Amino acid sequence: MEREIVSEAGTADRTQAVRETVPEWWAYAREFPHWYVWRGVAGHYYARIRGMSPPRVVRAPNVEDLRDEIARIELLPRPVSPRPYFRNHCA
């Protein structure tokens, strides 16, 4: 089995390729880890909190505006769903 020798130039090319494939949103991902973000077909960015019912979805034309929308939503009180009377009623 032969080993492949990677040159410094090859490493730089790979680093550049990774930077080009990283989504723009990742710059803010640590700030809002519980939000799921995707880019729509028309180019707008959308975000939602996983598992939230009713779902809260925000959208914006770019990641900076999306970050501002998420920050605004984070300041609003979250609706509290009532606890069910029959927990684990199927168990």
N, C-alpha and C positions, 0 to 999 in steps of 0.2 A: 504494500500500500504506500503510495507516494503522498508526501505532505505538500500542501500548497503553500507557497511563500507569498505573503501579502506585503506589498511595498507600502511605504508611507502615502504615496499618491493614491493607491487603491483604497486605503482607509479613509482618506479625505473624500474620495468619490462616494463611498458608502455613507459617510456621515451626511454629505449633501443630499443624497437620495432620501435618507430618512427624514431630514428636515423638510423636504418637499412633500412627503407623504403624510406628515403629522397634521391633523386637522387644526384649523385656526383656533377652535374653541379650547384646546388644551392649555392655553395660557391662563384660563380662568377655571379650569377643572378642579383644582385644589380648593378654590374659594367656595365652590358649590358642589361638593362631592355627591350629594343625593339627587342631583338633577340629571336627567337623561337628555342629551342634546343631539339633534340630527339636522342635516341640511336637506331642505325640500328640493323638489324637481326644479322649481322656478328660481332657486338660489337663496331663498329666505332661510333663516335659522329658526328652529323650533326647540322648545325645551318643556319638560314636564317632570314632576316628581313621581318616581315609581311607586306604585301601590296606593296612591292617594285617590280617594273617592269622595266626592266627585273629582274628576281629574282637573288639574289646573294646567293649562297650556299657554305659554307665551311665545310670541314670535317677533322677529325683527329682521331688517334687511342685512345687518352685519353683526359680527360677534360683539363689538363694543356696545351697541344698542341692546343686544340680547342680555348682556351682563347687567346693564342698567335696569332692564325690565325685571330680571330675576331678583336683583337687589330690592327693587320696589315691592315685589310680591312677598319677599321674605319679611318685610316689615309689617305686612298685614296679618291680622290674627287668622290662624288656621281653623276651619270649622271642626268642631268636635262631634264625632258621630256617637249616637247613643249606644250604650252597651246592650248587647242582646240579652233578653231575659233567660233564654235557654241556651246556656253554653254547653257545647259538646253533646247536644241532644241526640246525636246519632251514635254516640259511644255507648 
